Amino acid sequence: MIDEVTMKIRADELIRMALAEDVTHEDVSTACILRERAEGKAELLCKQDGVIAGLPVFARVFSMLDERADVTCFVQDGARVTSGEKLAEVRADMRAILTGERTALNFLQRMSGIATYTAKIVKLLEGSSLRLADTRKTTPNLRIFEKYAVRMGGGGNHRYNLSDAILLKDNHIGAAGGVRQAIAKAKAYAPFTMKIEVETETLDMVREALEAGADIIMLDNMTPAEMKEAVALIGGRAVVEISGNVTAENIARIKDIGADIVSCGALTHSAPILDVSLKNLRAL
C-alpha cells in the first residue's frame, strides 16, 4: 500500500534527482536577473477539469530550494478541480520559485493526469464487481509517485515491485516447464504468508492453475466469452483478475464478467497530464 507517509520517506531523494537533472551548476536565466534573495508570490492555477494529485511533492520542491518557502494549498490531493480554479499560492525567494517551477509542475501534472484517468475508469466501473488496480508499467524511478496518484484517483495498487508477491507470468511458466510445475516450485519456495498469482491465457491453463492451488488467477487477453467461462469454472475458489490492454475506451466489455480485479497498465503508461500552471509571479 502506498500512502502519504510512505511517499514522503522516499520523496526527497527523487525530487533532488529531478532538480539535479534540471540544474547542473546554476539556473543562468534566473541568476542573471536576481543576484540575491527577493521574496515573491506565485499562484498555481488549474487549466483543465480533473483530479489533483501530488501537491505535497509540488510544495516540497520549493522548500528544498528555500527552507523559508511557504506553499498554501486550497484543495487536497484526490479533490476534483475545475479549469480556472486557484489551487495554491507559493511564497518564497523568487529564485527558488523560478528554478523549481518546471520540476514542481512536472510532478504535479503527471500525478494529476494519472489520478484523473484513474477516476474516469473508476466511474465507468460503477455498479460492477470489479475493483481497479494499477501495474508495474510505471516510469522508472517514479513508481512511488505514480502508484500514489492511482490511489488519489480512487484506484488500488497491485504489487509495488518484484519482492511483494509471486506473479507467475508466461515466461516464468515456460521456464518452469508448465503451470503445475511453476506453482509447485512457488509453493515450495514461498513463505506461507505470500500469495501466488498465475497468469493464464487459455481455459486449460485456468484449470491447471486451479487444480495446483493458485490463490489468484489472472485472465490475460481472453475474449469476454472465455473470461465468463473461466469465472464460472473457478467458482470463487480463487481471486480472479482480468488483464490485457484495458483502457477507458474498451472497459465496458468486461464490466459484467464477474471477476474481482481488473489491472490496467494504461493508468500509468498512457494517462495524459493534467494542465496546471504557475502564474502571476510578483515581488512582495
C-alpha positions as CSV (number, residue, x, y, z in Angstrom):
1,M,0.0,0.0,0.0
2,I,1.4,3.4,-1.0
3,D,0.2,6.1,1.5
4,E,1.3,9.7,2.0
5,V,3.7,8.8,4.8
6,T,5.4,6.2,2.7
7,M,5.7,8.6,-0.2
8,K,7.3,11.2,2.0
9,I,10.0,8.8,3.2
10,R,11.1,8.3,-0.4
11,A,10.2,11.6,-2.0
12,D,13.2,13.8,-1.1
13,E,15.8,11.7,-2.9
14,L,13.7,11.5,-6.1
15,I,12.9,15.3,-6.0
16,R,16.6,16.1,-5.6
17,M,17.4,13.9,-8.6
18,A,14.9,15.7,-10.7
19,L,16.2,19.1,-9.7
20,A,19.8,18.0,-10.4
21,E,18.7,16.9,-13.9
22,D,17.4,20.5,-14.5
23,V,20.3,22.4,-12.9
24,T,23.9,21.1,-13.4
25,H,25.6,24.1,-11.8
26,E,23.3,27.1,-11.9
27,D,20.0,28.4,-13.3
28,V,21.5,31.0,-15.6
29,S,18.2,32.5,-16.6
30,T,17.3,33.3,-13.0
31,A,20.8,34.2,-11.9
32,C,21.2,36.9,-14.5
33,I,18.2,38.8,-13.2
34,L,18.2,38.1,-9.5
35,R,21.6,38.0,-7.6
36,E,20.2,38.0,-4.1
37,R,17.1,36.9,-2.1
38,A,13.9,38.6,-3.2
39,E,10.6,37.5,-1.7
40,G,7.8,36.8,-4.1
41,K,4.5,35.1,-4.6
42,A,3.1,33.0,-7.4
43,E,-0.3,31.3,-8.0
44,L,-0.9,27.7,-9.0
45,L,-3.8,27.7,-11.5
46,C,-5.8,24.8,-12.9
47,K,-6.3,24.9,-16.7
48,Q,-8.4,21.6,-17.0
49,D,-11.1,19.8,-15.1
50,G,-9.7,16.8,-13.3
51,V,-8.5,15.2,-10.1
52,I,-5.4,16.8,-8.4
53,A,-2.6,14.6,-7.0
54,G,0.9,15.5,-5.9
55,L,0.5,18.7,-4.0
56,P,2.9,17.6,-1.2
57,V,5.5,16.8,-3.9
58,F,4.9,20.2,-5.6
59,A,5.4,22.0,-2.3
60,R,8.4,20.0,-1.3
61,V,10.3,21.1,-4.4
62,F,10.2,24.7,-3.3
63,S,11.0,24.0,0.4
64,M,14.1,22.1,-0.7
65,L,15.3,25.1,-2.7
66,D,14.3,27.6,0.0
67,E,13.7,26.4,3.6
68,R,11.6,29.5,4.2
69,A,9.2,28.7,1.4
70,D,5.5,28.6,2.3
71,V,3.0,26.8,0.0
72,T,-0.6,27.3,0.9
73,C,-2.9,24.7,-0.8
74,F,-6.6,25.5,-1.2
75,V,-7.5,21.9,-2.2
76,Q,-6.3,18.4,-1.1
77,D,-5.0,15.5,-3.1
78,G,-7.8,13.5,-4.5
79,A,-10.1,16.5,-4.9
80,R,-11.9,17.2,-8.2
81,V,-10.7,20.6,-9.6
82,T,-12.0,22.8,-12.4
83,S,-10.4,24.9,-15.1
84,G,-9.6,28.4,-13.8
85,E,-9.5,27.3,-10.1
86,K,-6.7,28.6,-7.9
87,L,-5.1,25.6,-6.3
88,A,-2.3,27.0,-4.3
89,E,0.0,30.0,-3.6
90,V,3.7,29.8,-3.3
91,R,5.6,32.4,-1.2
92,A,9.4,32.1,-1.3
93,D,12.6,33.6,-2.6
94,M,11.7,34.3,-6.3
95,R,14.9,32.5,-7.3
96,A,13.6,29.3,-5.8
97,I,10.2,29.8,-7.4
98,L,11.8,30.3,-10.8
99,T,14.2,27.4,-10.5
100,G,11.8,24.9,-9.1
101,E,8.8,25.8,-11.2
102,R,9.2,23.3,-14.0
103,T,10.2,20.4,-11.8
104,A,7.3,21.0,-9.4
105,L,4.8,21.3,-12.3
106,N,6.2,18.2,-14.0
107,F,5.5,16.1,-10.9
108,L,2.1,17.6,-10.3
109,Q,0.9,17.4,-13.9
110,R,2.0,13.8,-14.3
111,M,0.5,12.7,-11.0
112,S,-2.8,14.6,-11.5
113,G,-3.1,13.2,-15.0
114,I,-2.9,9.7,-13.6
115,A,-5.4,10.4,-10.9
116,T,-7.8,12.0,-13.4
117,Y,-7.6,9.0,-15.8
118,T,-8.0,6.6,-12.9
119,A,-11.1,8.4,-11.7
120,K,-12.6,8.2,-15.2
121,I,-12.2,4.4,-15.2
122,V,-13.4,4.0,-11.7
123,K,-16.6,5.9,-12.7
124,L,-17.0,3.6,-15.7
125,L,-16.9,0.5,-13.4
126,E,-19.6,1.7,-11.1
127,G,-22.2,-1.0,-10.5
128,S,-19.8,-3.8,-11.3
129,S,-18.0,-6.3,-9.0
130,L,-14.6,-5.1,-10.4
131,R,-12.0,-3.3,-8.4
132,L,-9.4,-1.3,-10.4
133,A,-5.7,-1.8,-9.9
134,D,-2.5,-0.5,-11.5
135,T,0.5,-2.5,-12.7
136,R,4.3,-2.2,-12.7
137,K,4.2,-0.4,-16.1
138,T,5.4,2.9,-14.5
139,T,8.0,5.5,-15.3
140,P,11.4,4.4,-14.0
141,N,12.2,5.9,-10.6
142,L,8.7,7.5,-10.4
143,R,6.7,4.4,-9.4
144,I,6.0,5.6,-5.8
145,F,4.5,8.9,-7.1
146,E,2.5,7.2,-9.9
147,K,1.0,4.5,-7.7
148,Y,0.1,7.1,-5.1
149,A,-1.6,9.1,-7.8
150,V,-3.7,6.0,-8.8
151,R,-5.0,5.8,-5.2
152,M,-5.8,9.5,-5.2
153,G,-8.0,8.8,-8.3
154,G,-9.9,6.1,-6.5
155,G,-8.0,3.0,-7.8
156,G,-5.9,0.4,-5.9
157,N,-2.4,-0.7,-6.1
158,H,-1.2,-4.1,-7.4
159,R,2.1,-5.3,-6.1
160,Y,4.6,-2.5,-5.7
161,N,7.6,-4.4,-7.0
162,L,9.0,-7.9,-7.6
163,S,9.6,-8.5,-3.9
164,D,5.9,-8.0,-2.9
165,A,4.2,-11.1,-4.3
166,I,4.6,-14.1,-6.6
167,L,3.2,-13.5,-10.1
168,L,4.0,-16.3,-12.5
169,K,3.7,-14.9,-16.0
170,D,4.1,-16.7,-19.3
171,N,7.9,-16.7,-19.3
172,H,8.0,-18.0,-15.7
173,I,5.7,-20.8,-16.7
174,G,7.8,-21.5,-19.7
175,A,11.0,-21.6,-17.7
176,A,9.4,-23.9,-15.1
177,G,8.0,-26.3,-17.7
178,G,4.3,-25.6,-17.2
179,V,1.6,-24.2,-14.9
180,R,1.6,-27.0,-12.4
181,Q,5.4,-27.1,-12.2
182,A,5.6,-23.3,-11.7
183,I,3.1,-23.3,-8.9
184,A,4.7,-26.3,-7.2
185,K,8.0,-24.6,-7.2
186,A,6.5,-21.4,-5.9
187,K,4.7,-23.2,-3.1
188,A,8.0,-25.0,-2.1
189,Y,9.9,-21.7,-2.0
190,A,7.5,-19.0,-0.8
191,P,6.7,-18.2,2.8
192,F,3.2,-19.2,3.9
193,T,2.2,-15.5,4.1
194,M,2.8,-14.9,0.4
195,K,0.0,-15.4,-2.2
196,I,0.7,-17.0,-5.5
197,E,-0.8,-15.5,-8.7
198,V,-0.7,-17.2,-12.1
199,E,-1.2,-15.6,-15.5
200,T,-3.4,-17.7,-17.8
201,E,-4.2,-17.3,-21.5
202,T,-6.4,-20.3,-22.1
203,L,-9.1,-22.3,-20.2
204,D,-6.8,-25.3,-20.0
205,M,-4.3,-23.1,-18.1
206,V,-7.1,-21.9,-15.8
207,R,-7.9,-25.5,-14.9
208,E,-4.3,-26.3,-14.2
209,A,-3.8,-23.2,-12.1
210,L,-6.9,-24.0,-10.1
211,E,-6.0,-27.7,-9.6
212,A,-2.5,-26.7,-8.5
213,G,-3.8,-24.3,-5.8
214,A,-3.2,-20.8,-7.2
215,D,-4.5,-18.1,-4.9
216,I,-5.1,-15.6,-7.7
217,I,-5.8,-16.4,-11.4
218,M,-5.2,-13.7,-14.0
219,L,-7.1,-14.0,-17.2
220,D,-4.8,-12.4,-19.7
221,N,-6.0,-11.2,-23.1
222,M,-9.0,-13.5,-23.2
223,T,-12.3,-12.8,-25.0
224,P,-15.3,-11.8,-22.9
225,A,-16.8,-15.2,-23.6
226,E,-13.7,-17.0,-22.5
227,M,-13.5,-14.9,-19.3
228,K,-17.1,-15.6,-18.4
229,E,-16.4,-19.3,-18.8
230,A,-13.3,-19.0,-16.7
231,V,-15.1,-17.2,-13.9
232,A,-17.7,-19.9,-13.8
233,L,-15.0,-22.6,-13.8
234,I,-13.1,-21.0,-10.9
235,G,-16.4,-20.7,-9.0
236,G,-15.0,-18.5,-6.2
237,R,-12.1,-20.9,-5.4
238,A,-9.5,-18.2,-6.3
239,V,-9.4,-14.4,-6.8
240,V,-10.0,-13.6,-10.5
241,E,-8.0,-10.8,-12.1
242,I,-8.6,-9.5,-15.6
243,S,-5.7,-8.0,-17.6
244,G,-4.6,-7.2,-21.1
245,N,-4.8,-3.9,-23.0
246,V,-7.6,-2.5,-20.7
247,T,-8.4,1.2,-21.4
248,A,-11.3,3.6,-20.7
249,E,-12.4,3.0,-24.3
250,N,-12.9,-0.8,-24.0
251,I,-13.5,-1.5,-20.4
252,A,-17.3,-1.8,-20.8
253,R,-16.8,-5.2,-22.4
254,I,-15.5,-6.7,-19.2
255,K,-17.7,-4.9,-16.7
256,D,-20.2,-7.7,-16.2
257,I,-17.7,-10.7,-16.4
258,G,-18.0,-11.3,-12.7
259,A,-14.3,-11.1,-11.9
260,D,-12.8,-9.5,-8.8
261,I,-10.0,-7.2,-10.1
262,V,-9.1,-5.5,-13.3
263,S,-5.4,-4.4,-13.7
264,C,-4.8,-1.6,-16.1
265,G,-1.3,-0.6,-17.3
266,A,-2.8,2.4,-19.1
267,L,-3.4,4.2,-15.8
268,T,0.4,4.9,-15.5
269,H,1.8,4.4,-19.0
270,S,-0.9,6.2,-21.1
271,A,-2.6,8.8,-18.9
272,P,-2.3,12.4,-20.3
273,I,-1.1,15.1,-18.0
274,L,-3.5,17.5,-16.3
275,D,-2.7,21.0,-17.4
276,V,-1.7,23.3,-14.5
277,S,0.4,26.4,-14.4
278,L,2.4,28.6,-12.0
279,K,1.4,32.2,-12.9
280,N,1.4,35.8,-11.7
281,L,4.9,35.8,-10.0
282,R,5.4,39.2,-8.3
283,A,7.7,40.6,-5.7
284,L,6.3,41.1,-2.1
